[in-house]
Amino acid sequence: TLGLLLSILVIIVCQTTMSKTQFETDGWRIPFLLSIVLVVFSIVVRRKLQESPLFQEMKREGKSSTSPWRDSFADKSNLKLVVIALLGATMGQGVVWYTGQFYSLYFLQTEMKVDKIQANIIVSVALVLATPFFIFFGSWSDRVGRKKIMLAGFACAAILFFPVFSTMFHVGDYTHKPADSTTLKQDWKESTLKEDDAKLGVKKNTRIREKIEILSFQDGTTATKSTKAVVATPQIQSTSLSDKKLSGSEAATVVALVFLLVVLVTMVYGPIAAFLVELFPTKIRYSSMSLPYHIGNGVFGGLVPLIGATAVAFSHNPLSGLIYPVTIAALCFIIGLWLPDKRNVKLRDQEPSAEPS
């Protein structure tokens, strides 16, 4: 989350110090180039890391595994834990994390058409406010168990995703406002479509006339209104609003909603590392937990933006992209009921004799 916050802050600086054309042409490359610094930093940190005391003690006693992949995935009982960890924990954790942090930003900028700088600021504020809850839920899981908190997070996500995103969309829906607005600027231009336009129902290379209006509403919000019409058949036209700048109260409401989404992220993410560590024996722990963790995040979580955008494109319903994360969160809650919770319990006979502190 702090990494996402840092990236958003870098993007905000680039967007505010460049024109829109400069940023879209070359400016977007700067954040990627700056990541070179993080690569160097991560290499230095990684070279100085030491193994855990439990693992070091196990190696001294000669109990380490000579074939961790075979011991992890050829053993049926351990393989069962790997599969349940994926389908009952990390799959949902990855999806809830991507939806709450990445898809919420995508939704603001793409579906709600909120000004990109303002959308980045909204998500940044929500991230700052919600980040301490990682520590809160991680600490709470030490007392009540990892499983309970994670399952509660999955259930809340499955229940709340639709109403939260629906409320966000309603806050940014200005289709009812043009009657109360003032036109600050108006401009006409003709151009050729670079790609098919589903709203107009015409193919690319069609000549269109586009009317651009900068609107100011009585509550202090602004938006760009675009009305496109086919030159040959002016009766075919579509109107849309973009670059919306929410009023103070609207922005505060959206911050609160994104904050709630990130809190759901902290519920499933805060306890997950300790949960996976406690689930598997020390000698094959890294191999056993790496597969469900990275598939859960990289595959199931990573597909959230792609599946969401595809669903919206086919259905033309801005909320249809939530079907996937809601389904995964619900499935993860059901499957997670079979997960063992080994908090404060000595982990099988492969562990060293000393109790962990």
C-alpha positions as a Markdown table, in Angstrom:
| # | Residue | x | y | z |
|---|---|---|---|---|
| 1 | Thr | 0.0 | 0.0 | 0.0 |
| 2 | Leu | 2.8 | 2.4 | 0.8 |
| 3 | Gly | 4.4 | 1.4 | -2.5 |
| 4 | Leu | 1.2 | 2.3 | -4.3 |
| 5 | Leu | 1.0 | 5.6 | -2.4 |
| 6 | Leu | 4.5 | 6.4 | -3.4 |
| 7 | Ser | 3.8 | 5.7 | -7.1 |
| 8 | Ile | 0.7 | 7.8 | -7.0 |
| 9 | Leu | 2.6 | 10.7 | -5.5 |
| 10 | Val | 5.2 | 10.5 | -8.2 |
| 11 | Ile | 2.5 | 10.5 | -10.8 |
| 12 | Ile | 0.8 | 13.5 | -9.2 |
| 13 | Val | 4.0 | 15.5 | -9.3 |
| 14 | Cys | 4.6 | 14.6 | -13.0 |
| 15 | Gln | 1.0 | 15.5 | -13.9 |
| 16 | Thr | 1.0 | 18.8 | -12.1 |
| 17 | Thr | 4.4 | 19.9 | -13.5 |
| 18 | Met | 3.6 | 19.0 | -17.1 |
| 19 | Ser | 0.9 | 19.8 | -19.5 |
| 20 | Lys | -1.6 | 17.0 | -20.3 |
| 21 | Thr | 0.0 | 16.5 | -23.7 |
| 22 | Gln | 3.5 | 16.3 | -22.3 |
| 23 | Phe | 2.5 | 13.8 | -19.7 |
| 24 | Glu | 0.7 | 11.6 | -22.2 |
| 25 | Thr | 3.5 | 11.7 | -24.7 |
| 26 | Asp | 6.6 | 11.1 | -22.6 |
| 27 | Gly | 5.9 | 12.2 | -19.0 |
| 28 | Trp | 4.4 | 8.9 | -18.0 |
| 29 | Arg | 7.8 | 7.2 | -18.5 |
| 30 | Ile | 9.4 | 9.2 | -15.7 |
| 31 | Pro | 7.8 | 7.1 | -12.8 |
| 32 | Phe | 9.1 | 3.9 | -14.5 |
| 33 | Leu | 12.6 | 5.3 | -14.8 |
| 34 | Leu | 12.6 | 6.3 | -11.1 |
| 35 | Ser | 11.9 | 2.7 | -10.2 |
| 36 | Ile | 15.5 | 2.0 | -11.0 |
| 37 | Val | 16.3 | 3.6 | -7.6 |
| 38 | Leu | 14.0 | 1.2 | -5.9 |
| 39 | Val | 15.6 | -1.8 | -7.6 |
| 40 | Val | 19.0 | -0.8 | -6.3 |
| 41 | Phe | 17.6 | -0.2 | -2.8 |
| 42 | Ser | 15.9 | -3.6 | -2.8 |
| 43 | Ile | 19.1 | -5.4 | -3.9 |
| 44 | Val | 21.0 | -3.8 | -1.0 |
| 45 | Val | 18.3 | -4.7 | 1.5 |
| 46 | Arg | 18.0 | -8.2 | 0.3 |
| 47 | Arg | 21.8 | -8.8 | 0.6 |
| 48 | Lys | 21.7 | -7.8 | 4.2 |
| 49 | Leu | 18.7 | -10.0 | 5.2 |
| 50 | Gln | 19.3 | -13.0 | 7.5 |
| 51 | Glu | 17.3 | -16.2 | 7.7 |
| 52 | Ser | 14.8 | -16.5 | 10.6 |
| 53 | Pro | 16.1 | -18.0 | 13.9 |
| 54 | Leu | 13.9 | -21.0 | 13.5 |
| 55 | Phe | 15.3 | -21.8 | 10.1 |
| 56 | Gln | 18.9 | -21.3 | 11.3 |
| 57 | Glu | 18.4 | -23.6 | 14.2 |
| 58 | Met | 16.8 | -26.2 | 12.0 |
| 59 | Lys | 19.8 | -26.1 | 9.7 |
| 60 | Arg | 22.2 | -26.5 | 12.6 |
| 61 | Glu | 20.2 | -29.6 | 13.7 |
| 62 | Gly | 20.4 | -31.1 | 10.2 |
| 63 | Lys | 16.6 | -31.1 | 9.8 |
| 64 | Ser | 16.4 | -28.9 | 6.6 |
| 65 | Ser | 14.7 | -30.4 | 3.5 |
| 66 | Thr | 17.0 | -31.6 | 0.7 |
| 67 | Ser | 14.0 | -31.4 | -1.8 |
| 68 | Pro | 11.6 | -28.8 | -0.6 |
| 69 | Trp | 9.5 | -28.8 | -3.8 |
| 70 | Arg | 8.9 | -32.6 | -3.6 |
| 71 | Asp | 8.2 | -32.4 | 0.2 |
| 72 | Ser | 5.8 | -29.5 | -0.4 |
| 73 | Phe | 3.8 | -30.8 | -3.3 |
| 74 | Ala | 4.3 | -34.6 | -3.4 |
| 75 | Asp | 3.1 | -35.0 | 0.1 |
| 76 | Lys | -0.8 | -35.2 | -0.1 |
| 77 | Ser | -1.5 | -33.7 | 3.3 |
| 78 | Asn | 0.8 | -30.7 | 2.6 |
| 79 | Leu | -0.5 | -30.3 | -1.0 |
| 80 | Lys | -4.0 | -30.2 | 0.4 |
| 81 | Leu | -3.0 | -27.3 | 2.7 |
| 82 | Val | -1.4 | -25.5 | -0.3 |
| 83 | Val | -4.6 | -25.8 | -2.4 |
| 84 | Ile | -6.8 | -24.7 | 0.5 |
| 85 | Ala | -4.4 | -21.8 | 1.3 |
| 86 | Leu | -4.8 | -20.7 | -2.4 |
| 87 | Leu | -8.5 | -21.1 | -2.7 |
| 88 | Gly | -9.5 | -20.2 | 0.8 |
| 89 | Ala | -7.1 | -17.3 | 1.6 |
| 90 | Thr | -4.6 | -15.9 | -1.0 |
| 91 | Met | -7.0 | -16.0 | -3.9 |
| 92 | Gly | -9.5 | -13.7 | -2.1 |
| 93 | Gln | -6.8 | -11.6 | -0.5 |
| 94 | Gly | -5.3 | -10.8 | -3.9 |
| 95 | Val | -8.7 | -10.0 | -5.4 |
| 96 | Val | -9.8 | -7.8 | -2.5 |
| 97 | Trp | -6.4 | -6.0 | -2.5 |
| 98 | Tyr | -6.5 | -5.2 | -6.3 |
| 99 | Thr | -10.2 | -4.2 | -6.1 |
| 100 | Gly | -9.8 | -1.9 | -3.1 |
| 101 | Gln | -6.7 | -0.1 | -4.3 |
| 102 | Phe | -6.1 | -0.5 | -8.0 |
| 103 | Tyr | -9.6 | -1.0 | -9.4 |
| 104 | Ser | -11.0 | 1.8 | -7.3 |
| 105 | Leu | -8.5 | 4.2 | -8.9 |
| 106 | Tyr | -9.3 | 2.8 | -12.4 |
| 107 | Phe | -13.0 | 3.1 | -11.6 |
| 108 | Leu | -12.7 | 6.8 | -10.6 |
| 109 | Gln | -10.7 | 7.7 | -13.7 |
| 110 | Thr | -12.3 | 5.5 | -16.4 |
| 111 | Glu | -15.9 | 4.9 | -15.4 |
| 112 | Met | -16.7 | 8.0 | -13.3 |
| 113 | Lys | -14.5 | 10.2 | -15.6 |
| 114 | Val | -13.1 | 12.1 | -12.6 |
| 115 | Asp | -10.1 | 14.4 | -13.3 |
| 116 | Lys | -7.0 | 12.1 | -13.0 |
| 117 | Ile | -5.1 | 14.4 | -10.6 |
| 118 | Gln | -8.1 | 14.6 | -8.3 |
| 119 | Ala | -8.7 | 10.9 | -8.5 |
| 120 | Asn | -5.1 | 10.2 | -7.5 |
| 121 | Ile | -5.3 | 12.6 | -4.6 |
| 122 | Ile | -8.6 | 11.0 | -3.4 |
| 123 | Val | -7.0 | 7.5 | -3.4 |
| 124 | Ser | -3.8 | 8.8 | -1.8 |
| 125 | Val | -5.7 | 10.4 | 1.1 |
| 126 | Ala | -7.7 | 7.1 | 1.6 |
| 127 | Leu | -4.5 | 5.1 | 1.6 |
| 128 | Val | -2.8 | 7.3 | 4.2 |
| 129 | Leu | -5.9 | 7.1 | 6.5 |
| 130 | Ala | -6.4 | 3.3 | 6.1 |
| 131 | Thr | -2.8 | 2.1 | 6.2 |
| 132 | Pro | -2.6 | 1.9 | 10.1 |
| 133 | Phe | -5.3 | -0.7 | 10.0 |
| 134 | Phe | -2.8 | -3.2 | 8.6 |
| 135 | Ile | -1.1 | -3.0 | 12.0 |
| 136 | Phe | -4.4 | -3.0 | 13.9 |
| 137 | Phe | -5.8 | -6.2 | 12.2 |
| 138 | Gly | -2.4 | -7.9 | 12.3 |
| 139 | Ser | -2.2 | -7.3 | 16.0 |
| 140 | Trp | -5.8 | -8.2 | 16.6 |
| 141 | Ser | -5.2 | -11.5 | 14.8 |
| 142 | Asp | -2.6 | -12.4 | 17.4 |
| 143 | Arg | -5.4 | -12.5 | 19.9 |
| 144 | Val | -8.5 | -13.7 | 18.1 |
| 145 | Gly | -6.9 | -15.7 | 15.2 |
| 146 | Arg | -6.0 | -15.0 | 11.6 |
| 147 | Lys | -8.9 | -16.9 | 10.0 |
| 148 | Lys | -11.7 | -15.1 | 11.7 |
| 149 | Ile | -10.5 | -11.7 | 10.6 |
| 150 | Met | -9.7 | -12.8 | 7.0 |
| 151 | Leu | -13.1 | -14.5 | 6.6 |
| 152 | Ala | -14.8 | -11.4 | 7.9 |
| 153 | Gly | -12.9 | -9.4 | 5.3 |
| 154 | Phe | -14.0 | -11.7 | 2.5 |
| 155 | Ala | -17.6 | -11.6 | 3.6 |
| 156 | Cys | -17.7 | -7.8 | 3.9 |
| 157 | Ala | -16.1 | -7.4 | 0.5 |
| 158 | Ala | -18.6 | -9.7 | -1.1 |
| 159 | Ile | -21.5 | -7.8 | 0.5 |
| 160 | Leu | -20.1 | -4.2 | 0.2 |
| 161 | Phe | -18.4 | -4.0 | -3.1 |
| 162 | Phe | -21.5 | -3.3 | -5.1 |
| 163 | Pro | -23.1 | -0.8 | -2.8 |
| 164 | Val | -19.8 | 1.1 | -2.3 |
| 165 | Phe | -19.0 | 1.4 | -6.0 |
| 166 | Ser | -22.6 | 2.2 | -6.8 |
| 167 | Thr | -22.6 | 5.0 | -4.3 |
| 168 | Met | -19.3 | 6.3 | -5.7 |
| 169 | Phe | -20.7 | 6.3 | -9.2 |
| 170 | His | -23.9 | 8.1 | -8.1 |
| 171 | Val | -21.7 | 10.8 | -6.4 |
| 172 | Gly | -19.9 | 11.5 | -9.7 |
| 173 | Asp | -23.0 | 11.2 | -11.9 |
| 174 | Tyr | -23.6 | 14.7 | -13.3 |
| 175 | Thr | -26.1 | 13.8 | -16.0 |
| 176 | His | -28.8 | 15.5 | -13.9 |
| 177 | Lys | -26.7 | 18.7 | -13.5 |
| 178 | Pro | -26.3 | 20.4 | -16.9 |
| 179 | Ala | -29.6 | 22.2 | -16.5 |
| 180 | Asp | -28.1 | 24.0 | -13.5 |
| 181 | Ser | -24.7 | 24.6 | -15.0 |
| 182 | Thr | -23.0 | 27.5 | -16.7 |
| 183 | Thr | -20.9 | 27.1 | -19.9 |
| 184 | Leu | -17.5 | 28.6 | -19.3 |
| 185 | Lys | -16.1 | 27.6 | -22.7 |
| 186 | Gln | -17.5 | 26.1 | -25.9 |
| 187 | Asp | -15.6 | 24.8 | -29.0 |
| 188 | Trp | -16.4 | 22.8 | -32.1 |
| 189 | Lys | -14.0 | 20.6 | -34.0 |
| 190 | Glu | -14.1 | 18.0 | -36.7 |
| 191 | Ser | -11.9 | 14.9 | -36.6 |
| 192 | Thr | -11.8 | 11.3 | -37.8 |
| 193 | Leu | -12.5 | 8.4 | -35.4 |
| 194 | Lys | -9.3 | 6.5 | -34.6 |
| 195 | Glu | -11.3 | 3.5 | -33.4 |
| 196 | Asp | -14.9 | 2.2 | -33.4 |
| 197 | Asp | -17.3 | 4.2 | -31.3 |
| 198 | Ala | -19.9 | 2.0 | -29.7 |
| 199 | Lys | -22.0 | 4.9 | -28.5 |
| 200 | Leu | -22.3 | 6.3 | -32.0 |
| 201 | Gly | -22.6 | 2.9 | -33.6 |
| 202 | Val | -20.0 | 3.8 | -36.3 |
| 203 | Lys | -16.7 | 2.5 | -37.4 |
| 204 | Lys | -13.3 | 4.1 | -37.3 |
| 205 | Asn | -12.3 | 6.6 | -40.0 |
| 206 | Thr | -15.8 | 8.1 | -39.8 |
| 207 | Arg | -15.8 | 11.9 | -39.9 |
| 208 | Ile | -17.4 | 13.3 | -36.7 |
| 209 | Arg | -18.0 | 16.8 | -35.3 |
| 210 | Glu | -17.3 | 17.2 | -31.6 |
| 211 | Lys | -18.6 | 20.0 | -29.4 |
| 212 | Ile | -16.6 | 20.6 | -26.2 |
| 213 | Glu | -18.0 | 22.5 | -23.3 |
| 214 | Ile | -16.4 | 23.3 | -20.0 |
| 215 | Leu | -19.2 | 23.3 | -17.4 |
| 216 | Ser | -19.4 | 24.9 | -14.0 |
| 217 | Phe | -22.1 | 23.7 | -11.6 |
| 218 | Gln | -23.7 | 25.7 | -8.8 |
| 219 | Asp | -22.2 | 23.4 | -6.1 |
| 220 | Gly | -18.6 | 24.2 | -7.3 |
| 221 | Thr | -18.0 | 21.2 | -9.4 |
| 222 | Thr | -16.8 | 21.3 | -13.0 |
| 223 | Ala | -16.8 | 18.9 | -15.9 |
| 224 | Thr | -16.0 | 18.7 | -19.6 |
| 225 | Lys | -19.0 | 17.9 | -21.7 |
| 226 | Ser | -18.4 | 16.3 | -25.1 |
| 227 | Thr | -21.1 | 15.9 | -27.7 |
| 228 | Lys | -20.1 | 13.9 | -30.8 |
| 229 | Ala | -22.1 | 13.8 | -34.0 |
| 230 | Val | -21.5 | 12.0 | -37.3 |
| 231 | Val | -20.9 | 14.7 | -40.0 |
| 232 | Ala | -22.9 | 12.9 | -42.7 |
| 233 | Thr | -25.8 | 12.0 | -40.4 |
| 234 | Pro | -26.0 | 14.6 | -37.6 |
| 235 | Gln | -29.0 | 12.9 | -36.0 |
| 236 | Ile | -26.5 | 10.2 | -34.8 |
| 237 | Gln | -24.8 | 11.7 | -31.8 |
| 238 | Ser | -23.7 | 11.0 | -28.2 |
| 239 | Thr | -23.0 | 13.1 | -25.2 |
| 240 | Ser | -20.6 | 12.4 | -22.3 |
| 241 | Leu | -19.0 | 14.2 | -19.4 |
| 242 | Ser | -15.3 | 13.8 | -18.6 |
| 243 | Asp | -12.5 | 15.4 | -16.5 |
| 244 | Lys | -15.0 | 15.9 | -13.7 |
| 245 | Lys | -13.7 | 17.8 | -10.7 |
| 246 | Leu | -15.8 | 16.9 | -7.6 |
| 247 | Ser | -16.8 | 19.5 | -5.1 |
| 248 | Gly | -15.4 | 19.4 | -1.6 |
| 249 | Ser | -18.3 | 17.4 | -0.1 |
| 250 | Glu | -18.4 | 15.0 | -3.1 |
| 251 | Ala | -14.6 | 14.4 | -2.9 |
| 252 | Ala | -14.9 | 13.8 | 0.9 |
| 253 | Thr | -17.6 | 11.2 | 0.3 |
| 254 | Val | -15.5 | 9.4 | -2.2 |
| 255 | Val | -12.5 | 9.4 | 0.1 |
| 256 | Ala | -14.6 | 7.8 | 2.8 |
| 257 | Leu | -15.8 | 5.1 | 0.4 |
| 258 | Val | -12.3 | 4.3 | -0.9 |
| 259 | Phe | -11.1 | 4.4 | 2.7 |
| 260 | Leu | -13.7 | 1.7 | 3.5 |
| 261 | Leu | -12.5 | -0.4 | 0.5 |
| 262 | Val | -8.9 | -0.2 | 1.8 |
| 263 | Val | -9.9 | -1.1 | 5.3 |
| 264 | Leu | -11.3 | -4.3 | 3.8 |
| 265 | Val | -7.9 | -4.8 | 2.2 |
| 266 | Thr | -6.2 | -4.5 | 5.6 |
| 267 | Met | -8.6 | -7.1 | 7.1 |
| 268 | Val | -7.5 | -9.8 | 4.6 |
| 269 | Tyr | -3.9 | -8.7 | 4.1 |
| 270 | Gly | -2.9 | -7.8 | 7.7 |
| 271 | Pro | -3.0 | -11.4 | 9.1 |
| 272 | Ile | -2.1 | -13.2 | 5.8 |
| 273 | Ala | 1.7 | -13.4 | 6.3 |
| 274 | Ala | 1.5 | -14.8 | 9.8 |
| 275 | Phe | -1.3 | -17.1 | 8.7 |
| 276 | Leu | 0.8 | -18.6 | 5.9 |
| 277 | Val | 3.9 | -18.9 | 8.1 |
| 278 | Glu | 2.0 | -20.8 | 10.8 |
| 279 | Leu | 0.3 | -23.1 | 8.3 |
| 280 | Phe | 3.4 | -24.9 | 7.0 |
| 281 | Pro | 6.4 | -26.5 | 8.7 |
| 282 | Thr | 9.6 | -24.6 | 8.8 |
| 283 | Lys | 11.7 | -26.9 | 6.5 |
| 284 | Ile | 9.3 | -26.4 | 3.5 |
| 285 | Arg | 7.6 | -23.2 | 4.5 |
| 286 | Tyr | 8.9 | -20.9 | 1.9 |
| 287 | Ser | 8.2 | -23.3 | -1.0 |
| 288 | Ser | 4.8 | -24.2 | 0.3 |
| 289 | Met | 3.6 | -20.7 | 0.9 |
| 290 | Ser | 5.1 | -19.1 | -2.2 |
| 291 | Leu | 2.9 | -20.9 | -4.8 |
| 292 | Pro | -0.5 | -20.0 | -3.3 |
| 293 | Tyr | 0.6 | -16.5 | -2.4 |
| 294 | His | 1.9 | -15.5 | -5.8 |
| 295 | Ile | -0.8 | -17.3 | -7.8 |
| 296 | Gly | -3.4 | -15.7 | -5.5 |
| 297 | Asn | -2.0 | -12.2 | -6.0 |
| 298 | Gly | -0.4 | -12.4 | -9.5 |
| 299 | Val | -3.1 | -14.4 | -11.3 |
| 300 | Phe | -6.4 | -14.0 | -9.4 |
| 301 | Gly | -5.7 | -10.5 | -8.2 |
| 302 | Gly | -3.9 | -9.4 | -11.3 |
| 303 | Leu | -6.8 | -10.2 | -13.5 |
| 304 | Val | -9.2 | -7.9 | -11.7 |
| 305 | Pro | -8.6 | -4.8 | -13.9 |
| 306 | Leu | -8.6 | -6.8 | -17.2 |
| 307 | Ile | -11.8 | -8.8 | -16.4 |
| 308 | Gly | -13.4 | -5.7 | -15.0 |
| 309 | Ala | -12.7 | -3.6 | -18.1 |
| 310 | Thr | -13.8 | -6.4 | -20.4 |
| 311 | Ala | -17.1 | -6.9 | -18.5 |
| 312 | Val | -17.9 | -3.2 | -18.7 |
| 313 | Ala | -17.0 | -3.1 | -22.4 |
| 314 | Phe | -19.4 | -5.9 | -23.2 |
| 315 | Ser | -22.3 | -5.0 | -20.9 |
| 316 | His | -22.0 | -1.1 | -20.9 |
| 317 | Asn | -22.8 | -1.3 | -17.2 |
| 318 | Pro | -20.1 | 0.4 | -15.1 |
| 319 | Leu | -20.7 | -1.9 | -12.1 |
| 320 | Ser | -20.5 | -5.2 | -14.1 |
| 321 | Gly | -16.7 | -5.3 | -13.5 |
| 322 | Leu | -17.4 | -6.1 | -9.8 |
| 323 | Ile | -19.0 | -9.5 | -10.6 |
| 324 | Tyr | -15.6 | -11.2 | -10.7 |
| 325 | Pro | -14.2 | -9.9 | -7.3 |
| 326 | Val | -17.5 | -10.4 | -5.5 |
| 327 | Thr | -17.7 | -14.0 | -6.8 |
| 328 | Ile | -14.1 | -14.7 | -5.8 |
| 329 | Ala | -14.5 | -13.1 | -2.3 |
| 330 | Ala | -17.6 | -15.2 | -1.7 |
| 331 | Leu | -16.0 | -18.4 | -2.9 |
| 332 | Cys | -12.9 | -17.7 | -0.7 |
| 333 | Phe | -15.1 | -17.2 | 2.3 |
| 334 | Ile | -16.9 | -20.5 | 1.8 |
| 335 | Ile | -13.7 | -22.5 | 1.1 |
| 336 | Gly | -11.9 | -20.7 | 3.9 |
| 337 | Leu | -14.2 | -22.2 | 6.4 |
| 338 | Trp | -12.1 | -25.4 | 6.0 |
| 339 | Leu | -8.8 | -23.6 | 6.7 |
| 340 | Pro | -7.0 | -24.6 | 9.9 |
| 341 | Asp | -6.0 | -21.7 | 12.2 |
| 342 | Lys | -2.7 | -22.6 | 13.9 |
| 343 | Arg | -2.2 | -19.4 | 15.8 |
| 344 | Asn | -0.1 | -20.0 | 19.0 |
| 345 | Val | -0.1 | -23.8 | 18.2 |
| 346 | Lys | 3.3 | -25.6 | 17.8 |
| 347 | Leu | 3.7 | -26.6 | 14.1 |
| 348 | Arg | 4.0 | -30.3 | 13.7 |
| 349 | Asp | 7.0 | -32.4 | 14.5 |
| 350 | Gln | 9.2 | -30.8 | 11.8 |
| 351 | Glu | 9.6 | -27.7 | 13.9 |
| 352 | Pro | 12.6 | -27.2 | 16.2 |
| 353 | Ser | 12.1 | -28.2 | 19.8 |
| 354 | Ala | 12.2 | -24.7 | 21.1 |
| 355 | Glu | 8.9 | -22.8 | 21.3 |
| 356 | Pro | 9.0 | -19.6 | 19.1 |
| 357 | Ser | 8.8 | -16.4 | 21.0 |
